[in-house]
Amino acid sequence: FVYGDTSGPLAGLLHVTLLKSLGTLRFFSLLMHWLNAVLVVAVVSHGGITREKTIFSLICGLIFLLYPLTAETVFYMGGPSYSFSTACFLAAFLFFLESRRKLSIALLGIASLFYTLAILFDRSSWITSFVFLTYELMQMIFKHAKNAQAQNLNHSDTQIEQIQEEDAVDRLLE
């Protein structure tokens, strides 16, 4: 644990109590890395399971698991704080997605708790809140585009009905 690093108070507590030996540190780091890969698969595959989405989520999980730059956080002495923070953030995002799907305040509270834990493990993880913001903005944009498209379809259907009604009235008058 390096003083002045972005590691938060929970990471310091973790290093002082549990991760005194190098073997234990590496074991927990590898365990958290695998857990993070599973959480990546869960987040990517959230919201409906199709064959293509399952394959895509597994590829994303494998990329996360095997990407060479992650070796630093797995084997570096201060790395568990980043791994634990990432796991808490991914869990928070998964609960956030589920709370949006089910419209559940309880799940949103659990997501907030995991997000707070993520910040307590790594103080620099507050920046991940932009993922939530980006997700919300994209939802608003897509919802607006879908509503506009539906309104255009309804408007064109109404115009067709009006034209058909006018033709029927004209025919009756003739």
C-alpha positions as CSV (number, residue, x, y, z in Angstrom):
1,F,0.0,0.0,0.0
2,V,1.6,3.3,-1.1
3,Y,0.8,6.5,0.7
4,G,-0.4,9.2,-1.6
5,D,-1.8,6.6,-4.1
6,T,-5.4,6.9,-5.0
7,S,-6.2,3.9,-2.8
8,G,-9.0,4.7,-0.4
9,P,-9.5,3.8,3.3
10,L,-11.0,0.3,2.6
11,A,-8.0,-0.6,0.5
12,G,-5.6,0.5,3.3
13,L,-7.6,-1.6,5.8
14,L,-7.5,-4.5,3.4
15,H,-3.7,-4.3,3.0
16,V,-3.2,-4.0,6.8
17,T,-5.5,-6.9,7.8
18,L,-5.8,-9.5,5.1
19,L,-3.1,-9.0,2.5
20,K,0.1,-9.2,4.6
21,S,1.8,-12.0,2.6
22,L,2.6,-11.8,-1.1
23,G,0.9,-15.1,-1.8
24,T,-2.4,-14.0,-0.2
25,L,-2.2,-10.7,-2.1
26,R,-1.7,-12.5,-5.5
27,F,-4.5,-15.0,-4.7
28,F,-7.0,-12.2,-3.9
29,S,-5.9,-10.2,-6.9
30,L,-6.4,-13.1,-9.3
31,L,-9.7,-14.0,-7.6
32,M,-10.9,-10.4,-8.0
33,H,-9.7,-10.3,-11.6
34,W,-11.8,-13.4,-12.5
35,L,-14.8,-12.0,-10.6
36,N,-14.4,-8.7,-12.6
37,A,-14.4,-10.7,-15.9
38,V,-17.6,-12.5,-14.8
39,L,-19.2,-9.1,-13.9
40,V,-18.2,-7.7,-17.3
41,V,-20.0,-10.6,-18.9
42,A,-23.1,-10.0,-16.7
43,V,-23.2,-6.3,-17.4
44,V,-22.8,-6.7,-21.2
45,S,-25.4,-9.5,-21.4
46,H,-27.9,-7.7,-19.2
47,G,-31.3,-7.0,-20.6
48,G,-32.1,-10.0,-22.7
49,I,-30.2,-13.0,-23.8
50,T,-29.8,-13.8,-27.5
51,R,-27.2,-16.0,-29.1
52,E,-25.3,-13.0,-30.5
53,K,-25.4,-11.0,-27.2
54,T,-24.1,-14.1,-25.3
55,I,-21.2,-14.5,-27.7
56,F,-20.4,-10.8,-27.6
57,S,-20.5,-10.7,-23.8
58,L,-18.2,-13.7,-23.5
59,I,-15.8,-12.1,-25.9
60,C,-15.9,-8.9,-23.8
61,G,-15.2,-10.9,-20.7
62,L,-12.3,-12.7,-22.3
63,I,-10.8,-9.5,-23.5
64,F,-11.0,-8.1,-20.0
65,L,-9.6,-11.3,-18.5
66,L,-6.7,-11.6,-21.0
67,Y,-5.8,-8.0,-21.7
68,P,-2.0,-7.6,-20.9
69,L,-2.3,-4.2,-19.3
70,T,-4.5,-5.7,-16.5
71,A,-1.5,-7.7,-15.3
72,E,-0.2,-4.6,-13.5
73,T,-3.3,-4.4,-11.3
74,V,-3.4,-8.1,-10.7
75,F,0.3,-8.5,-9.7
76,Y,1.2,-5.0,-8.4
77,M,1.3,-4.7,-4.7
78,G,-1.3,-1.9,-4.7
79,G,-3.4,-3.5,-7.4
80,P,-6.1,-5.1,-5.2
81,S,-7.5,-1.7,-4.4
82,Y,-8.2,-1.2,-8.2
83,S,-9.6,-4.7,-8.6
84,F,-11.9,-4.4,-5.6
85,S,-13.0,-0.9,-6.8
86,T,-13.7,-2.2,-10.3
87,A,-15.7,-5.2,-8.9
88,C,-17.8,-2.8,-6.7
89,F,-18.3,-0.5,-9.6
90,L,-19.4,-3.3,-12.0
91,A,-21.7,-4.6,-9.3
92,A,-23.1,-1.1,-8.8
93,F,-23.7,-0.7,-12.6
94,L,-25.4,-4.1,-12.8
95,F,-27.7,-3.3,-9.9
96,F,-28.3,0.1,-11.5
97,L,-29.3,-1.5,-14.8
98,E,-31.6,-3.9,-12.9
99,S,-33.2,-1.1,-10.9
100,R,-33.9,0.7,-14.2
101,R,-35.5,-2.4,-15.6
102,K,-37.6,-3.2,-12.6
103,L,-38.1,0.4,-11.4
104,S,-36.9,-0.6,-7.9
105,I,-35.7,1.9,-5.3
106,A,-34.2,-0.9,-3.2
107,L,-32.0,-2.0,-6.1
108,L,-31.0,1.6,-6.7
109,G,-30.0,1.8,-3.0
110,I,-27.9,-1.3,-3.3
111,A,-26.3,0.1,-6.5
112,S,-25.5,3.3,-4.5
113,L,-23.9,1.2,-1.7
114,F,-21.7,-0.6,-4.1
115,Y,-20.7,2.6,-5.8
116,T,-19.8,4.1,-2.4
117,L,-17.7,1.0,-1.7
118,A,-16.0,1.5,-5.1
119,I,-15.0,5.0,-4.1
120,L,-13.8,3.8,-0.7
121,F,-11.5,1.3,-2.3
122,D,-10.1,3.7,-4.9
123,R,-10.7,7.4,-4.5
124,S,-10.2,8.1,-8.2
125,S,-13.1,5.8,-9.2
126,W,-15.5,8.8,-8.8
127,I,-14.8,9.4,-12.5
128,T,-16.8,6.2,-13.3
129,S,-20.0,8.1,-12.4
130,F,-19.7,9.5,-16.0
131,V,-20.6,5.9,-17.1
132,F,-24.0,6.3,-15.4
133,L,-24.4,9.8,-16.8
134,T,-23.6,8.6,-20.3
135,Y,-26.0,5.7,-20.0
136,E,-28.8,8.0,-18.9
137,L,-28.1,10.4,-21.8
138,M,-28.1,7.6,-24.3
139,Q,-31.4,6.3,-23.0
140,M,-32.9,9.8,-23.3
141,I,-31.6,10.2,-26.9
142,F,-32.8,6.8,-28.0
143,K,-36.1,7.2,-26.3
144,H,-36.6,10.7,-27.9
145,A,-35.6,9.3,-31.3
146,K,-38.0,6.3,-30.9
147,N,-40.9,8.7,-29.8
148,A,-40.2,11.0,-32.8
149,Q,-40.3,8.1,-35.1
150,A,-43.5,6.8,-33.6
151,Q,-45.1,10.3,-33.9
152,N,-44.0,10.5,-37.6
153,L,-45.6,7.1,-38.2
154,N,-48.8,8.2,-36.4
155,H,-48.9,11.5,-38.2
156,S,-48.5,9.8,-41.6
157,D,-51.2,7.3,-40.7
158,T,-53.5,10.2,-39.7
159,Q,-52.8,11.9,-43.0
160,I,-53.7,8.8,-45.0
161,E,-56.9,8.3,-43.0
162,Q,-57.8,12.0,-43.7
163,I,-57.2,11.6,-47.4
164,Q,-59.2,8.4,-47.5
165,E,-62.1,10.1,-45.6
166,E,-62.0,13.0,-48.0
167,D,-62.2,10.7,-51.0
168,A,-65.2,8.9,-49.5
169,V,-67.0,12.1,-48.8
170,D,-66.3,13.4,-52.3
171,R,-67.5,10.2,-53.8
172,L,-70.8,10.4,-51.9
173,L,-71.3,14.0,-53.0
174,E,-70.7,13.1,-56.6
